[in-house]
């Protein structure tokens, strides 16, 4: 990448000295004056990578390129991804081993995974993290199975406000393993019904509770209170967490979660029509031997040099079948690397800034949409990046109509209400884009 980086004044002087020129003018003295520009380049002010990307997208759209402005979410989000992420992923030593079956043959692969585990552990405020999972949905199912192993139970409670796609995957995993789940309903405020939770915990042996933060409707659950209730019954709390939200909302470990899982797509992985993505999993140290997948550790050799080793791998090819914890035999190493590069570039402050911009953009957009006649809230509970509104027409019809205006307006929730739609605004959305969506919605609703 260095060949695309501008040189600084000191570097320029050293280069001139090396070739024996006193200045740039001296260097190009042989070029006739008539062919020299003779003035500074007519360039716009310096801009960030995101701003430059927007300008290029605008020019592409003006030239006839099709582009929908995305306000949909529900588990997959249109975040900005620095170009450096893809540049590193395309190095052959990485993309030719995108799911390494024998990670231990490469110190570089082991180090990348170790760095990923470290960042996920810090993000979740938990002791340990594995090398990654297939995606957020399967990670949630694996966490449910893990909790039941730890508590020696064959049943788990699952929040009704969990992403429906995740709930389907969890139910499928459990049904084929001879396990069961009880769905804990959510109340009129969109949050988990704690009275129902306490009743279900008291009615039989369950491993614990699987809950999402923020939940599927984008609402912020009181996870600390849920952890108190669950732990009072000596059960486990498993949290499906949004990694961006964890930068500004109490992370799972601080909130009381014992196991945390989630979807890493928000961390440098493009939407790509639904995949490939990478799930993540972290837990408290005492539960680590029940964790599926693999864990990389760091050590030192006899010479004191740092080395990375495959510390734990719980698939049946490595240990006795009855001791195996999962059919997860490798990890999404290439996608996990994308998240590692993204988190490295963003840093803790950068990730918090992304989260803060998502929060402010989504709240601005909600306010603009609520100013339209016939549009109303369904839940008044505080939200992070997503919110549910009810529109005066079927949400699916509204979505289809707005696609013609250049907007992917959101995700219809017909099972909730015919006019309900889940809308989100990431840090990529500009004020003009959000105003444009509001104007398009107002035009569509005015004709109802």
C-alpha positions as CSV (number, residue, x, y, z in Angstrom):
1,X,0.0,0.0,0.0
2,X,3.0,2.3,0.5
3,X,3.2,3.2,-3.2
4,X,-0.1,5.0,-2.9
5,X,0.9,7.0,0.2
6,X,2.1,10.6,-0.3
7,X,5.7,11.3,0.8
8,X,6.4,13.8,3.5
9,X,8.8,16.8,3.4
10,X,11.6,15.0,5.1
11,X,11.3,12.0,2.8
12,X,11.2,14.2,-0.2
13,X,14.5,16.0,0.8
14,X,16.2,12.7,1.3
15,X,15.1,11.4,-2.1
16,X,16.4,14.6,-3.8
17,X,19.7,14.4,-1.9
18,X,20.1,10.8,-3.0
19,X,19.8,11.6,-6.7
20,X,21.8,14.8,-6.4
21,X,19.0,17.5,-6.9
22,X,18.6,20.5,-4.7
23,X,14.9,20.9,-5.3
24,X,12.0,19.6,-7.4
25,X,12.5,22.5,-9.8
26,X,16.1,21.5,-10.2
27,X,15.0,17.9,-10.8
28,X,12.7,18.8,-13.7
29,X,14.9,21.6,-15.1
30,X,15.3,19.6,-18.3
31,X,11.5,19.8,-19.0
32,X,10.8,22.9,-21.2
33,X,8.9,25.6,-19.3
34,X,6.1,25.5,-21.9
35,X,5.2,22.0,-20.8
36,X,5.2,22.7,-17.1
37,X,1.9,23.5,-15.3
38,X,3.2,26.6,-13.6
39,X,0.4,26.6,-10.9
40,X,-0.8,24.4,-8.1
41,X,-3.1,21.5,-9.1
42,X,-6.8,22.4,-8.9
43,X,-7.7,19.9,-6.3
44,X,-10.6,20.0,-3.7
45,X,-9.7,20.1,0.0
46,X,-8.5,16.9,1.6
47,X,-11.4,14.5,2.4
48,X,-11.7,11.3,4.4
49,X,-11.9,7.9,2.7
50,X,-15.6,7.7,3.5
51,X,-16.2,11.1,1.9
52,X,-14.2,10.2,-1.2
53,X,-16.2,6.9,-1.5
54,X,-19.4,8.8,-1.4
55,X,-18.3,11.2,-4.1
56,X,-17.3,8.3,-6.3
57,X,-20.6,6.6,-5.7
58,X,-22.4,9.8,-6.6
59,X,-20.6,10.1,-9.8
60,X,-21.3,6.5,-10.6
61,X,-25.0,7.0,-10.0
62,X,-25.0,10.1,-12.2
63,X,-23.4,8.0,-15.0
64,X,-26.3,5.6,-14.9
65,X,-25.1,3.1,-12.2
66,X,-27.9,1.6,-10.1
67,X,-27.6,2.2,-6.4
68,X,-30.1,1.8,-3.5
69,X,-29.5,3.8,-0.3
70,X,-29.8,1.2,2.4
71,X,-31.9,1.7,5.5
72,X,-32.4,-2.0,6.1
73,X,-30.8,-3.9,8.9
74,X,-32.3,-6.8,11.0
75,X,-28.8,-8.4,11.5
76,X,-26.9,-7.2,8.4
77,X,-25.8,-3.6,8.1
78,X,-24.4,-1.2,5.5
79,X,-21.3,0.1,7.4
80,X,-18.3,1.8,5.9
81,X,-15.4,-0.6,5.3
82,X,-11.9,1.0,4.8
83,X,-10.2,-0.1,1.5
84,X,-7.3,-1.5,3.5
85,X,-9.5,-4.3,4.8
86,X,-10.0,-5.8,1.3
87,X,-6.4,-5.0,0.3
88,X,-5.1,-7.2,3.0
89,X,-7.7,-10.0,2.5
90,X,-6.7,-10.3,-1.1
91,X,-3.1,-11.3,-0.2
92,X,-2.7,-14.9,-1.4
93,X,-1.4,-16.2,1.9
94,X,-4.7,-15.3,3.5
95,X,-7.4,-16.0,1.0
96,X,-6.0,-19.4,0.0
97,X,-6.6,-20.6,3.6
98,X,-9.9,-18.9,4.3
99,X,-11.0,-21.8,6.7
100,X,-7.8,-23.4,7.7
101,X,-8.2,-27.1,8.7
102,X,-4.7,-27.3,10.0
103,X,-4.1,-23.8,11.5
104,X,-1.1,-25.0,13.4
105,X,1.0,-25.3,10.2
106,X,1.3,-21.5,9.9
107,X,2.5,-19.1,12.6
108,X,1.0,-16.2,10.7
109,X,-2.5,-17.8,10.6
110,X,-2.2,-18.6,14.3
111,X,-1.2,-15.0,15.2
112,X,-4.1,-13.5,13.2
113,X,-6.6,-15.7,15.0
114,X,-5.0,-14.9,18.3
115,X,-5.3,-11.2,17.7
116,X,-8.9,-11.7,16.7
117,X,-9.7,-13.6,19.9
118,X,-8.1,-10.9,22.0
119,X,-10.1,-8.1,20.4
120,X,-13.4,-10.1,20.7
121,X,-12.6,-10.8,24.4
122,X,-12.0,-7.1,25.0
123,X,-15.1,-6.1,23.1
124,X,-17.3,-8.5,25.0
125,X,-15.5,-7.9,28.4
126,X,-15.2,-11.7,28.8
127,X,-12.2,-13.9,29.6
128,X,-12.0,-16.1,26.5
129,X,-13.0,-16.0,22.8
130,X,-12.8,-18.7,20.2
131,X,-11.4,-18.4,16.7
132,X,-14.9,-17.5,15.2
133,X,-18.1,-19.3,14.1
134,X,-19.9,-19.7,10.8
135,X,-22.3,-16.8,11.5
136,X,-24.3,-15.1,14.2
137,X,-27.3,-17.5,13.9
138,X,-25.3,-20.7,14.2
139,X,-23.2,-19.1,17.0
140,X,-26.4,-18.4,19.0
141,X,-27.5,-22.1,18.5
142,X,-24.0,-23.3,19.6
143,X,-24.2,-21.1,22.7
144,X,-27.5,-22.5,23.6
145,X,-26.0,-26.0,23.4
146,X,-23.0,-24.9,25.3
147,X,-25.2,-23.5,28.2
148,X,-27.1,-26.8,28.4
149,X,-23.8,-28.7,28.6
150,X,-22.6,-26.6,31.4
151,X,-25.8,-26.8,33.4
152,X,-26.5,-30.4,32.4
153,X,-30.0,-29.5,31.2
154,X,-32.0,-30.4,28.1
155,X,-34.0,-27.1,27.9
156,X,-33.2,-23.4,27.5
157,X,-35.3,-20.2,27.6
158,X,-35.1,-18.0,24.5
159,X,-36.3,-14.3,24.3
160,X,-39.2,-13.8,21.9
161,X,-37.4,-10.6,20.9
162,X,-34.5,-12.6,19.4
163,X,-33.9,-12.1,15.6
164,X,-36.5,-14.5,14.1
165,X,-33.9,-16.0,11.7
166,X,-31.7,-16.8,14.7
167,X,-34.7,-18.3,16.6
168,X,-35.4,-20.6,13.6
169,X,-31.7,-21.8,13.6
170,X,-31.7,-22.3,17.4
171,X,-34.9,-24.3,17.2
172,X,-33.6,-26.5,14.4
173,X,-30.3,-27.2,16.2
174,X,-32.1,-28.1,19.4
175,X,-34.8,-30.2,17.8
176,X,-32.3,-32.4,16.1
177,X,-30.3,-32.9,19.3
178,X,-33.3,-33.9,21.4
179,X,-33.4,-30.6,23.3
180,X,-36.2,-28.1,23.7
181,X,-36.7,-24.4,24.3
182,X,-39.3,-22.2,25.8
183,X,-39.9,-18.8,24.3
184,X,-40.2,-15.9,26.8
185,X,-42.6,-13.3,25.4
186,X,-41.9,-9.6,25.1
187,X,-44.2,-7.0,26.5
188,X,-46.0,-4.0,25.0
189,X,-42.8,-2.0,25.4
190,X,-40.9,-4.5,23.2
191,X,-38.7,-5.7,26.0
192,X,-38.5,-9.1,27.6
193,X,-41.4,-9.8,30.1
194,X,-39.5,-10.4,33.4
195,X,-42.6,-11.7,35.1
196,X,-42.9,-14.4,32.5
197,X,-39.2,-15.1,32.7
198,X,-39.3,-15.7,36.5
199,X,-42.3,-17.9,36.1
200,X,-40.6,-20.1,33.4
201,X,-37.4,-20.3,35.5
202,X,-39.4,-21.5,38.4
203,X,-41.4,-24.1,36.5
204,X,-38.6,-26.5,35.6
205,X,-34.9,-27.0,35.0
206,X,-33.7,-24.8,32.2
207,X,-30.0,-24.1,31.4
208,X,-30.6,-20.3,31.4
209,X,-31.7,-17.5,29.1
210,X,-30.7,-16.6,25.6
211,X,-31.4,-12.9,25.0
212,X,-30.4,-10.3,22.3
213,X,-28.9,-6.9,23.1
214,X,-30.1,-4.6,21.5
215,X,-33.0,-6.9,20.6
216,X,-34.4,-7.5,17.2
217,X,-36.5,-4.3,17.3
218,X,-33.4,-2.3,18.1
219,X,-34.5,-1.7,21.7
220,X,-32.0,-1.7,24.6
221,X,-32.8,-4.5,27.1
222,X,-32.0,-4.2,30.8
223,X,-29.5,-7.0,30.7
224,X,-28.2,-6.4,34.2
225,X,-31.7,-6.9,35.6
226,X,-32.1,-10.1,33.5
227,X,-28.7,-11.4,34.7
228,X,-29.8,-10.9,38.3
229,X,-33.0,-12.9,37.8
230,X,-31.2,-15.7,35.9
231,X,-28.3,-15.9,38.3
232,X,-30.6,-16.0,41.3
233,X,-31.8,-19.3,40.0
234,X,-28.2,-20.5,39.4
235,X,-28.7,-20.4,35.6
236,X,-26.6,-18.9,32.8
237,X,-27.2,-15.8,30.7
238,X,-26.3,-16.0,27.1
239,X,-26.3,-12.7,25.2
240,X,-26.5,-12.3,21.4
241,X,-24.7,-8.9,21.2
242,X,-24.3,-6.3,18.5
243,X,-20.5,-5.6,18.4
244,X,-21.0,-2.0,17.4
245,X,-23.5,-1.4,20.2
246,X,-21.0,-3.0,22.6
247,X,-18.8,0.1,22.1
248,X,-21.3,2.4,23.8
249,X,-23.7,0.0,25.7
250,X,-22.4,-2.0,28.6
251,X,-20.6,-5.0,27.0
252,X,-21.9,-8.5,27.8
253,X,-19.4,-9.3,30.5
254,X,-20.0,-6.1,32.4
255,X,-23.7,-6.6,32.1
256,X,-23.6,-10.0,33.7
257,X,-23.6,-12.4,30.7
258,X,-21.8,-15.7,31.0
259,X,-21.6,-16.4,27.3
260,X,-21.7,-13.8,24.4
261,X,-22.2,-14.5,20.8
262,X,-23.0,-12.3,17.8
263,X,-22.6,-11.6,14.1
264,X,-19.3,-10.0,13.0
265,X,-20.6,-8.6,9.7
266,X,-20.7,-5.1,11.1
267,X,-16.9,-5.3,11.7
268,X,-15.5,-4.9,8.2
269,X,-17.4,-7.5,6.3
270,X,-19.5,-6.5,3.3
271,X,-23.2,-7.3,3.0
272,X,-22.5,-9.7,0.0
273,X,-26.1,-10.7,-0.5
274,X,-26.1,-12.5,2.9
275,X,-22.6,-14.0,3.3
276,X,-20.1,-15.3,4.0
277,X,-20.1,-13.8,7.4
278,X,-18.4,-14.7,10.7
279,X,-20.0,-15.3,14.1
280,X,-18.1,-14.7,17.3
281,X,-18.2,-16.3,20.7
282,X,-16.8,-15.4,24.1
283,X,-17.3,-16.7,27.6
284,X,-16.1,-16.7,31.2
285,X,-12.9,-18.7,31.8
286,X,-14.6,-21.4,33.9
287,X,-16.8,-22.5,30.9
288,X,-14.0,-22.5,28.3
289,X,-13.8,-26.3,28.0
290,X,-17.4,-26.4,26.9
291,X,-16.8,-23.9,24.1
292,X,-17.1,-25.2,20.6
293,X,-14.5,-24.6,17.9
294,X,-10.8,-23.8,18.4
295,X,-8.8,-21.5,20.6
296,X,-5.3,-20.2,19.8
297,X,-2.8,-19.5,22.6
298,X,0.5,-17.6,22.8
299,X,3.6,-19.0,24.4
300,X,7.4,-18.7,24.3
301,X,10.0,-21.2,23.1
302,X,13.2,-22.1,24.8
303,X,14.9,-19.1,23.2
304,X,12.3,-16.8,24.6
305,X,10.7,-16.1,21.3
306,X,7.0,-15.7,21.0
307,X,5.1,-18.6,19.4
308,X,1.4,-19.3,18.8
309,X,-0.1,-22.7,19.3
310,X,-3.4,-24.5,18.8
311,X,-4.4,-24.6,22.5
312,X,-7.9,-26.1,22.4
313,X,-9.8,-27.8,19.6
314,X,-12.9,-29.8,20.5
315,X,-14.0,-31.5,17.3
316,X,-14.3,-35.2,17.2
317,X,-11.4,-35.6,14.9
318,X,-9.1,-34.6,17.7
319,X,-10.7,-36.0,20.8
320,X,-13.1,-38.8,21.8
321,X,-16.4,-38.4,20.1
322,X,-18.4,-38.3,23.4
323,X,-16.2,-35.4,24.6
324,X,-16.6,-33.3,21.4
325,X,-18.6,-30.1,21.9
326,X,-19.6,-29.3,18.4
327,X,-19.5,-30.1,14.7
328,X,-17.7,-26.8,14.2
329,X,-14.4,-28.1,13.0
330,X,-12.7,-25.0,11.5
331,X,-13.4,-21.3,11.7
332,X,-14.2,-18.4,9.3
333,X,-10.6,-17.3,9.3
334,X,-10.7,-15.0,6.3
335,X,-13.8,-13.1,7.5
336,X,-12.4,-13.1,11.1
337,X,-9.3,-11.5,9.6
338,X,-11.5,-8.8,8.0
339,X,-12.9,-8.0,11.4
340,X,-9.4,-8.0,12.9
341,X,-8.1,-5.5,10.4
342,X,-11.2,-3.4,10.7
343,X,-11.0,-3.3,14.5
344,X,-7.3,-2.5,14.3
345,X,-7.9,0.4,12.0
346,X,-10.8,1.8,14.0
347,X,-9.4,1.3,17.4
348,X,-11.6,1.7,20.6
349,X,-12.2,5.4,20.0
350,X,-13.1,4.8,16.3
351,X,-15.5,2.1,17.1
352,X,-17.2,4.3,19.7
353,X,-17.4,7.1,17.1
354,X,-19.1,4.7,14.6
355,X,-21.6,3.6,17.3
356,X,-22.3,7.3,18.2
357,X,-22.9,8.3,14.6
358,X,-25.3,5.3,14.2
359,X,-27.1,6.4,17.3
360,X,-27.5,10.0,16.2
361,X,-28.3,9.2,12.6
362,X,-31.1,6.8,13.5
363,X,-32.6,9.1,16.0
364,X,-32.6,12.0,13.5
365,X,-34.2,9.8,10.9
366,X,-36.9,8.6,13.4
367,X,-37.7,12.2,14.2
368,X,-38.1,13.1,10.5
369,X,-40.3,10.1,9.8
370,X,-42.5,10.7,12.8
371,X,-43.2,14.2,11.4
372,X,-45.1,12.6,8.5
373,X,-48.9,12.3,8.9
374,X,-50.0,8.8,9.8
375,X,-46.6,7.5,10.9
376,X,-46.3,6.5,14.6
377,X,-44.1,4.6,17.0
378,X,-45.0,1.1,18.1
379,X,-42.5,1.0,21.0
380,X,-41.4,4.0,23.0
381,X,-38.4,2.2,24.6
382,X,-34.9,3.7,24.0
383,X,-33.2,2.2,20.9
384,X,-29.7,2.1,19.6
385,X,-29.5,2.0,15.8
386,X,-32.8,0.4,14.7
387,X,-36.4,1.4,15.4
388,X,-39.9,0.1,14.4
389,X,-42.5,2.5,13.0
390,X,-46.0,1.9,11.8
391,X,-46.9,3.4,8.5
392,X,-50.4,4.1,7.1
393,X,-50.0,1.5,4.4
394,X,-48.8,-2.1,4.3
395,X,-45.0,-2.0,4.9
396,X,-44.3,-4.4,2.1
397,X,-46.0,-2.1,-0.4
398,X,-44.2,0.9,1.0
399,X,-40.8,-0.9,0.7
400,X,-41.5,-1.9,-2.9
401,X,-42.6,1.6,-3.9
402,X,-39.6,3.3,-2.3
403,X,-37.2,1.0,-4.1
404,X,-38.3,2.7,-7.3
405,X,-37.3,6.0,-5.7
406,X,-33.8,4.6,-4.9
407,X,-34.3,3.6,-1.3
408,X,-34.2,0.3,0.5
409,X,-36.4,1.7,3.3
410,X,-36.3,-1.1,5.8
411,X,-37.5,-4.6,6.8
412,X,-41.3,-5.1,6.9
413,X,-42.6,-6.8,10.0
414,X,-46.1,-8.0,9.0
415,X,-46.3,-10.5,11.9
416,X,-46.1,-7.6,14.2
417,X,-48.5,-5.2,12.4
418,X,-49.3,-4.8,8.6
419,X,-47.7,-1.3,8.6
420,X,-44.7,-2.1,10.8
421,X,-41.3,-1.7,9.4
422,X,-37.8,-2.0,11.0
423,X,-35.6,0.9,9.9
424,X,-32.0,1.6,10.6
425,X,-29.4,4.3,9.8
426,X,-25.7,3.5,10.0
427,X,-22.8,6.0,10.1
428,X,-22.7,5.9,6.3
429,X,-26.1,7.6,5.9
430,X,-25.9,11.4,5.2
431,X,-28.4,14.0,6.2
432,X,-29.5,14.5,2.6
433,X,-30.1,10.7,2.2
434,X,-32.2,10.6,5.3
435,X,-34.1,13.7,4.3
436,X,-34.6,12.1,0.9
437,X,-36.1,9.0,2.4
438,X,-38.4,11.1,4.6
439,X,-39.6,13.0,1.6
440,X,-40.2,9.8,-0.4
441,X,-42.2,8.3,2.5
442,X,-44.3,11.4,2.9
443,X,-45.1,11.4,-0.9
444,X,-46.1,7.7,-0.7
445,X,-48.2,8.1,2.4
446,X,-50.0,11.2,1.1
447,X,-51.5,9.1,-1.6
448,X,-53.0,6.5,0.8
